[in-house]
Every structure is written in C-alpha cells, then in structure tokens.
C-alpha cells in the first residue's frame, strides 16, 4: 500500500509515495489509465487518509480469500513484538530456511503480505515487519525520515534475523529495503523491489536554500503550520465518514471484490491509536516534503547485491519506465513484468510468489548461510 499524501508543494514528485493505491490491492485485469501522478490535492489527501487506516464500513466487503492461495490468519492482537529504541515493533515470522524479510508500503502493515508469507515460508524463514508509525508498530511521535526506517530494518536484521537475508519491499518498503541493503551489505544478500518508491535525482534542480527572513521564520512559517493542521484535521475527519471511505476505496480498487474485511480491518485498526492523527500530520508536513533528498541513483550506486524487480506495469503512479531505468542504471538487475497495479503481491500473489521463489533459488546457498 502506499500512502498518506496530502497538502504539499507541487514540486514534490508524487511517485515517491502515493496514496492508498501504492499499498493496497490492484487487480490484474485491464483498467483505464489515469494520468500518471496527476491528481488534485483534494483527491490526493482523501486517498492518503484512507491509507492511514481510518474506519471503513461497506456492505460490499467480502472475506473470501484468493482461490488456491493460502492466507495468513488475521490476528487483531498482532503476532510478535520487538522493542527498538524504546518503541514497540510488530512482526510476523513463519517457516524455516534462508531468511526473507518483507517490508510493506506506506500506510500498510505486515498483513499486506497475507498471501505471500505462507507460500514463501514453505521454503524460507519469512519475516514481515511493520515499520515504525504504521500497522501494529508504535505510533511514535518522532521526526520521521527515510533513514529512521533504514535503521529499524538494519537493527531488525542484526537483532532478530541474525543471519544473511534477502529484503523484499513494496513501494516505500522497496526504498527502505534498498537503503537498508546499502547500510548493511555484509548481511543483505539480495533485494527484490515491487513497484518501489523513490525517484532519480534531477541534476538541474536548485540546491541552494536562501536563509529565512525574520518575517518567514516568526510569522509566515507558524501561520503555515496552523493552516496545515486545520486543513489536515478537517480532511482527516471528513475522510472518516463511511460513505466517503467506501467511495474512495472503490475508486482505487478496479476489482472491488478485493476490498475485503481482512484488508479493511488491517488498515482501520491502527487508526484507533491516540497518536495516529499526529503521526499522520508529521508524515504529511515534514517527512513528505523532504523525500526528494534521497534519490534512487545515489542509493543504487552503493548497492552490491543482486536486485530483482517485480513490476506491475499497470500501476498508474509508478509505471514500467521506472523499472526499465533502474535496470539500465544497475547491471545486476533481473526484471519480471506483470499485468498488475501498484501492489502485485496482493493482487496476483500466485505469480509474484512464483517469481520470488524462482529468483531466490538463484541466490547461492552458501551466501545465505555464511557466518560473520
């Protein structure tokens, strides 16, 4: 899934983190393309708030799992918890074998890998982690930054996994997997990206920031923050109305049967946390506006392990052009194109599971179990 997207400058590219579409389900059937990354701010905000986990009600919701694919049992209380820097972190672990760590997208949780964990666990020890601020992990009141999640995953590998592993990430989770692999190259033996977030740097972008004037620092900036809180607070309240939520969900799920009780509950339960609204505000106004300082080319230039791209070519936000550019930039890349949207792992799990297992079988066994 991905994402909380709301009021922010138009100069910030929407492809890095997108609304709910990035983190939720997009069916494999053909659908009408909307212009890539072009949405008005009102629509963007509503979609982002849905992804943040607001209560959803709808008589059309179903609970039938994908035919022939085992599904992770949903547990409202969560599975396992780990304390990281004083914060509670949720994760799921199943299976035995060489480790695979699954990292969800913006606004989602480990439950978004519901159709992948059981299948991959037949041959691997599979972990799925909830990033800080999302899912069943703590809604910490911190200054969010991409490097926070990198550090979380790096420490998870060191303290919980404790052996070389492959990282698999969707959307924001994909970018997190990349920066974690660069941060801990001796333990990450492969990375798989599913419609990853992140953008290539713009060499023509202006880098100088003029010094804030007294007027900007003490009058305009505080007024802007007050305005943002009022606007985001209103949008958050409005988006919680059941009829609006159902309408938004149906607009981003081409096949609305994928909007089932399991998926909806995995999004809505985290919103009950009393800090959820403040986390949403911080992500919208601070983290989202600073995302362009981390670029794919700067990270890929430091990567050393094999890279797999499993790409839903029908994704209206992160299309196949990005996958092709990543492959051109990083020679050790394999690419699997699928007729799916932004979250192929939940939309067509049987194909994604097959692609992942085939690629994982090419990672040398001795590399996966080396001692260090």
Backbone torsions as a table, in degrees:
resi	resn	phi	psi	omega
1	UNK	NA	157.2	161.1
2	UNK	-165.7	120.1	44.0
3	UNK	174.5	165.0	172.5
4	UNK	-74.8	112.5	175.4
5	UNK	-134.2	125.7	-176.5
6	UNK	-144.0	-143.2	-173.2
7	UNK	-61.3	117.7	179.3
8	UNK	-162.7	162.3	-176.0
9	UNK	-63.2	146.0	-179.4
10	UNK	-68.2	-16.9	-179.5
11	UNK	-72.1	-19.0	179.2
12	UNK	-79.2	124.7	-176.3
13	UNK	-70.6	133.7	-177.0
14	UNK	-77.3	-11.3	-175.6
15	UNK	-72.7	-16.8	-178.5
16	UNK	-67.8	-53.8	177.4
17	UNK	-134.1	126.5	-175.7
18	UNK	-117.4	173.1	-179.6
19	UNK	-64.5	-167.2	-175.0
20	UNK	-43.6	-32.8	-177.5
21	UNK	-55.4	-33.1	-176.6
22	UNK	-68.8	-31.0	-172.5
23	UNK	-109.4	-6.6	-176.8
24	UNK	-108.8	-155.4	-168.2
25	UNK	-101.1	135.0	174.2
26	UNK	-127.8	117.0	-175.2
27	UNK	-64.3	159.1	-176.5
28	UNK	-77.0	-17.0	-177.6
29	UNK	-67.4	154.0	-177.6
30	UNK	-63.0	148.4	178.7
31	UNK	-148.1	168.3	-177.6
32	UNK	-76.3	127.7	178.8
33	UNK	-75.6	135.6	167.9
34	UNK	-96.1	158.5	-179.0
35	UNK	-61.0	134.2	-172.2
36	UNK	-63.1	126.2	173.9
37	UNK	63.2	8.4	-178.4
38	UNK	-104.4	104.3	176.5
39	UNK	-139.8	148.6	174.3
40	UNK	-74.1	161.6	-172.9
41	UNK	-65.6	-32.2	-179.4
42	UNK	-63.4	-48.8	179.3
43	UNK	-62.4	-43.0	-179.3
44	UNK	-57.8	-44.5	-178.2
45	UNK	-64.7	-44.7	-179.5
46	UNK	-61.4	-43.6	-178.3
47	UNK	-65.5	-40.2	179.7
48	UNK	-63.2	-40.1	-178.9
49	UNK	-65.7	-37.2	176.5
50	UNK	-59.4	-43.4	-178.6
51	UNK	-65.0	-23.6	-178.1
52	UNK	-73.4	-10.9	173.4
53	UNK	103.0	46.8	178.3
54	UNK	-89.8	155.5	-176.4
55	UNK	-57.1	132.9	-179.9
56	UNK	-125.7	132.6	176.8
57	UNK	-129.6	145.0	177.4
58	UNK	-175.7	132.9	-177.3
59	UNK	-72.0	-15.1	-177.2
60	UNK	-83.4	-5.6	-176.2
61	UNK	-68.3	142.1	-179.7
62	UNK	-126.8	164.8	-179.3
63	UNK	-120.5	5.6	-177.7
64	UNK	-70.5	126.8	178.6
65	UNK	-74.2	166.3	175.6
66	UNK	-59.3	134.2	-177.4
67	UNK	-61.3	129.7	173.6
68	UNK	78.1	4.8	179.8
69	UNK	-121.1	125.3	179.6
70	UNK	-67.9	143.5	-176.7
71	UNK	-120.1	138.5	176.5
72	UNK	-62.3	127.7	177.4
73	UNK	-60.5	135.9	179.7
74	UNK	-82.3	129.1	178.7
75	UNK	-123.5	108.9	179.9
76	UNK	-57.4	-27.1	-179.6
77	UNK	-85.7	-7.0	-178.1
78	UNK	87.0	-179.9	-176.6
79	UNK	-107.6	-78.6	-176.8
80	UNK	-124.0	154.6	-179.6
81	UNK	-134.0	145.4	-178.2
82	UNK	-133.9	139.5	179.3
83	UNK	-94.7	121.3	-179.3
84	UNK	-126.4	118.4	-179.2
85	UNK	52.1	36.8	179.2
86	UNK	82.9	3.2	-178.4
87	UNK	-111.5	143.9	179.4
88	UNK	-80.2	124.7	-179.1
89	UNK	-118.6	129.6	-179.7
90	UNK	-94.2	142.7	173.5
91	UNK	-153.3	159.4	176.4
92	UNK	-115.4	142.8	174.5
93	UNK	-139.5	134.4	178.6
94	UNK	-148.0	151.5	170.8
95	UNK	86.9	178.5	177.8
96	UNK	-136.5	154.0	-179.8
97	UNK	126.2	-165.3	179.8
98	UNK	-66.2	135.7	-171.7
99	UNK	-72.9	143.7	173.0
100	UNK	-130.8	128.7	-179.2
101	UNK	-113.0	121.4	-178.4
102	UNK	-99.1	132.4	-176.5
103	UNK	-124.6	118.4	-175.0
104	UNK	-73.1	172.5	177.2
105	UNK	-90.4	179.1	-176.3
106	UNK	-62.2	124.5	177.9
107	UNK	89.2	-4.7	-177.4
108	UNK	-103.2	-158.8	-179.4
109	UNK	-157.9	-179.4	178.0
110	UNK	-60.9	-24.2	179.4
111	UNK	-68.5	-13.3	177.3
112	UNK	-71.4	-13.9	175.4
113	UNK	-95.8	26.7	-173.6
114	UNK	-55.2	-35.3	-177.8
115	UNK	-95.7	-2.1	-177.4
116	UNK	-105.0	-38.0	-176.3
117	UNK	-57.2	-52.6	-176.8
118	UNK	-61.9	-38.5	-177.2
119	UNK	-72.3	-47.1	179.5
120	UNK	-65.0	-30.7	-178.1
121	UNK	-69.1	-10.6	176.7
122	UNK	-69.5	-21.9	-178.8
123	UNK	-127.4	-9.8	-175.2
124	UNK	-139.2	160.0	169.7
125	UNK	-86.0	114.1	-171.2
126	UNK	-108.1	128.3	173.9
127	UNK	-113.9	142.7	171.2
128	UNK	-132.1	123.9	-173.1
129	UNK	-112.8	144.1	172.2
130	UNK	-92.7	122.2	178.6
131	UNK	-65.9	150.5	178.5
132	UNK	-55.5	131.5	-179.3
133	UNK	94.3	-7.3	-177.0
134	UNK	-128.5	160.3	173.5
135	UNK	55.9	-134.6	-177.4
136	UNK	-90.0	0.5	174.7
137	UNK	-78.4	161.8	-175.6
138	UNK	-62.2	142.2	175.2
139	UNK	-90.0	75.4	-173.6
140	UNK	-72.3	140.5	178.1
141	UNK	-92.0	79.7	-178.8
142	UNK	-127.3	175.0	173.8
143	UNK	-86.1	106.9	-175.1
144	UNK	-76.6	140.7	-177.8
145	UNK	-155.0	151.6	-179.1
146	UNK	-57.5	-29.3	-178.9
147	UNK	-73.7	-20.6	174.5
148	UNK	-63.1	-47.2	-179.7
149	UNK	-69.8	-34.2	174.3
150	UNK	-58.8	-49.8	-179.0
151	UNK	-62.1	-36.9	179.2
152	UNK	-62.3	-46.4	-178.7
153	UNK	-68.3	-41.3	178.3
154	UNK	-59.3	-46.6	179.7
155	UNK	-68.8	-32.5	176.0
156	UNK	-62.6	-42.4	177.6
157	UNK	-62.4	-42.4	-177.9
158	UNK	-70.9	-42.4	-170.6
159	UNK	-93.9	-31.3	-176.2
160	UNK	-106.9	-51.4	-176.7
161	UNK	-72.7	-49.9	172.6
162	UNK	63.5	17.4	173.8
163	UNK	-156.5	163.3	-178.4
164	UNK	-55.7	141.5	-173.4
165	UNK	-145.3	164.1	172.0
166	UNK	-102.7	135.8	177.5
167	UNK	-102.3	134.6	178.9
168	UNK	-126.8	125.2	-177.5
169	UNK	-138.4	145.5	175.3
170	UNK	-110.6	134.3	175.3
171	UNK	56.0	-121.4	177.1
172	UNK	-56.0	-36.3	178.3
173	UNK	-63.3	-29.4	176.8
174	UNK	-67.2	-46.5	178.7
175	UNK	-65.2	-38.0	177.2
176	UNK	-61.9	-40.4	178.3
177	UNK	-61.7	-41.3	-179.8
178	UNK	-63.3	-49.7	-176.9
179	UNK	-69.2	-30.0	176.0
180	UNK	-68.7	-39.0	179.0
181	UNK	-63.2	-38.4	177.5
182	UNK	-70.5	-33.9	-179.4
183	UNK	-75.5	-21.4	-178.9
184	UNK	-141.1	63.1	-173.8
185	UNK	-63.1	-27.2	-178.5
186	UNK	-72.3	-14.9	-178.0
187	UNK	-115.3	-15.8	179.3
188	UNK	-99.8	113.9	-174.9
189	UNK	-101.3	-0.6	178.1
190	UNK	-176.5	153.4	178.1
191	UNK	-134.0	134.9	174.0
192	UNK	-120.5	129.0	-178.8
193	UNK	-113.2	130.3	175.6
194	UNK	-113.7	103.8	179.9
195	UNK	47.1	60.9	-172.1
196	UNK	-69.8	149.1	169.4
197	UNK	-75.0	173.0	179.2
198	UNK	112.0	152.2	179.7
199	UNK	-135.5	153.6	175.8
200	UNK	-78.0	148.7	-177.7
201	UNK	-68.2	151.6	176.5
202	UNK	-104.8	108.3	-176.5
203	UNK	-64.4	-19.3	-178.5
204	UNK	-91.9	-2.0	-177.3
205	UNK	-69.4	144.1	178.6
206	UNK	-74.9	134.3	-178.8
207	UNK	-107.6	-18.0	-178.7
208	UNK	-76.3	133.3	175.8
209	UNK	-111.7	123.9	-179.6
210	UNK	-72.4	149.5	-179.5
211	UNK	-67.6	140.0	180.0
212	UNK	-67.3	136.4	174.6
213	UNK	-80.1	167.3	177.6
214	UNK	-59.4	-41.0	179.4
215	UNK	-61.3	-45.3	-179.4
216	UNK	-65.4	-44.0	-173.4
217	UNK	-71.2	-41.8	-170.9
218	UNK	-104.0	-12.8	-179.1
219	UNK	-122.5	-57.3	-174.3
220	UNK	-69.1	-43.1	-178.1
221	UNK	-64.1	-48.1	176.9
222	UNK	-60.8	-38.1	178.3
223	UNK	-64.8	-39.2	178.9
224	UNK	-62.7	-41.8	-179.8
225	UNK	-65.2	-39.6	177.7
226	UNK	-63.3	-44.5	179.8
227	UNK	-61.1	-43.6	-179.8
228	UNK	-62.4	-41.7	179.4
229	UNK	-62.8	-41.8	-179.3
230	UNK	-65.1	-47.9	-177.2
231	UNK	-65.1	-49.1	-178.5
232	UNK	-65.9	-35.7	177.2
233	UNK	-63.5	-41.2	178.4
234	UNK	-65.7	-46.1	-179.4
235	UNK	-63.5	-39.5	178.4
236	UNK	-61.8	-45.0	179.2
237	UNK	-64.7	-46.3	-176.7
238	UNK	-63.9	-39.1	-177.3
239	UNK	-70.4	-14.6	179.0
240	UNK	-79.0	-8.3	179.2
241	UNK	-67.2	128.0	-174.0
242	UNK	-53.7	-41.3	-177.3
243	UNK	-66.1	-37.5	179.6
244	UNK	-69.6	-41.5	179.7
245	UNK	-60.6	-47.3	-179.0
246	UNK	-61.7	-40.6	179.6
247	UNK	-62.7	-44.5	-179.5
248	UNK	-65.4	-43.9	179.0
249	UNK	-59.4	-43.6	-179.0
250	UNK	-67.1	-26.0	179.9
251	UNK	-76.6	-19.6	-179.3
252	UNK	-109.7	-8.3	172.2
253	UNK	-106.2	106.5	-178.9
254	UNK	-63.2	-43.5	173.2
255	UNK	-99.4	99.6	-171.8
256	UNK	-69.5	-7.8	175.9
257	UNK	-67.5	-19.3	177.2
258	UNK	-74.6	-11.6	176.0
259	UNK	-84.7	81.9	-176.4
260	UNK	-105.1	170.8	-176.8
261	UNK	-59.9	-39.1	-179.5
262	UNK	-58.2	-54.5	-176.7
263	UNK	-63.8	-43.2	-179.2
264	UNK	-61.7	-44.7	-178.0
265	UNK	-67.2	-32.4	178.6
266	UNK	-68.4	-18.5	176.9
267	UNK	-93.5	-38.7	-172.0
268	UNK	-79.5	-35.8	-176.0
269	UNK	-57.9	-42.1	179.9
270	UNK	-61.9	-21.4	-179.6
271	UNK	-70.0	-13.9	179.5
272	UNK	-72.2	-16.6	179.2
273	UNK	-63.0	132.3	-177.7
274	UNK	-62.6	-19.3	179.3
275	UNK	-92.0	-1.5	-173.7
276	UNK	-59.0	-42.3	-179.2
277	UNK	-64.2	-40.7	179.8
278	UNK	-70.0	-37.7	176.2
279	UNK	-62.1	-42.7	177.6
280	UNK	-58.1	-46.4	-179.2
281	UNK	-61.6	-44.3	-178.4
282	UNK	-66.1	-39.3	178.1
283	UNK	-65.3	-39.7	-177.9
284	UNK	-70.5	-42.8	-170.0
285	UNK	-96.6	-20.0	-176.4
286	UNK	-115.2	-60.4	-178.2
287	UNK	-63.1	-47.7	-173.5
288	UNK	-62.3	-33.8	-177.0
289	UNK	-78.8	-12.7	-178.7
290	UNK	-107.1	8.2	-172.8
291	UNK	-65.4	-26.8	-174.5
292	UNK	-71.3	-7.9	-179.3
293	UNK	-78.4	-9.8	175.5
294	UNK	-113.5	121.8	-175.3
295	UNK	-118.0	153.3	179.7
296	UNK	-62.2	-41.5	-177.3
297	UNK	-64.8	-37.2	179.8
298	UNK	-67.3	-33.5	179.8
299	UNK	-79.5	-46.0	-178.5
300	UNK	-62.4	-30.1	-179.7
301	UNK	-67.2	-16.7	179.5
302	UNK	-105.7	-4.4	-178.1
303	UNK	-75.4	147.0	-179.8
304	UNK	-128.7	-14.9	-174.9
305	UNK	-92.8	168.0	176.4
306	UNK	-61.3	146.2	-177.8
307	UNK	-126.3	132.1	175.0
308	UNK	-115.6	133.3	173.1
309	UNK	-111.3	119.6	172.8
310	UNK	-111.7	107.6	-165.3
311	UNK	-119.9	125.8	171.4
312	UNK	-80.3	105.7	-173.3
313	UNK	-69.6	-15.1	-178.9
314	UNK	-93.5	8.1	178.1
315	UNK	-63.0	120.3	-177.9
316	UNK	-76.0	-9.9	-179.6
317	UNK	-105.7	-40.4	-177.8
318	UNK	-126.4	83.2	-174.0
319	UNK	-77.9	-178.2	-175.1
320	UNK	-65.8	-18.0	-180.0
321	UNK	-60.9	-37.0	179.1
322	UNK	-66.4	-42.9	179.1
323	UNK	-59.9	-43.1	179.6
324	UNK	-63.3	-37.8	-179.6
325	UNK	-69.3	-39.4	177.3
326	UNK	-61.9	-43.5	-178.9
327	UNK	-63.4	-39.1	178.0
328	UNK	-66.9	-36.9	-175.9
329	UNK	-75.8	-38.2	-174.5
330	UNK	-117.1	105.5	-172.7
331	UNK	-61.3	-28.7	-176.1
332	UNK	-85.5	43.8	-175.3
333	UNK	-113.3	135.5	169.2
334	UNK	-109.5	143.1	-175.9
335	UNK	-127.0	129.1	174.5
336	UNK	-119.8	115.4	179.2
337	UNK	-94.8	132.9	-179.2
338	UNK	-128.1	150.0	176.2
339	UNK	-84.6	80.8	-176.5
340	UNK	-152.6	176.5	-179.3
341	UNK	-95.3	-147.0	-171.2
342	UNK	-71.7	-23.5	-177.4
343	UNK	-123.4	69.5	-175.8
344	UNK	-61.0	-27.9	-177.3
345	UNK	-64.9	-26.8	179.6
346	UNK	-101.7	-19.8	-179.0
347	UNK	-84.9	-47.6	178.3
348	UNK	-130.5	64.7	-172.2
349	UNK	-60.0	-33.1	-177.7
350	UNK	-63.0	-38.4	179.2
351	UNK	-73.6	-40.5	179.4
352	UNK	-66.7	-43.1	178.0
353	UNK	-59.0	-42.6	178.9
354	UNK	-63.0	-44.3	-180.0
355	UNK	-63.5	-42.4	179.7
356	UNK	-65.3	-46.0	-178.4
357	UNK	-64.3	-39.8	177.7
358	UNK	-61.4	-44.6	-178.6
359	UNK	-70.3	-40.7	179.3
360	UNK	-60.1	-31.0	-179.8
361	UNK	-69.2	-15.6	178.6
362	UNK	-90.2	-10.7	177.0
363	UNK	-75.9	121.0	-175.5
364	UNK	-53.5	132.9	-178.3
365	UNK	-60.8	-37.2	-178.7
366	UNK	-67.6	-30.2	178.1
367	UNK	-69.8	-35.4	-177.1
368	UNK	-72.1	-22.8	-175.6
369	UNK	-121.7	20.2	178.8
370	UNK	-63.6	153.9	175.4
371	UNK	-100.9	143.5	-178.5
372	UNK	-146.6	NA	NA
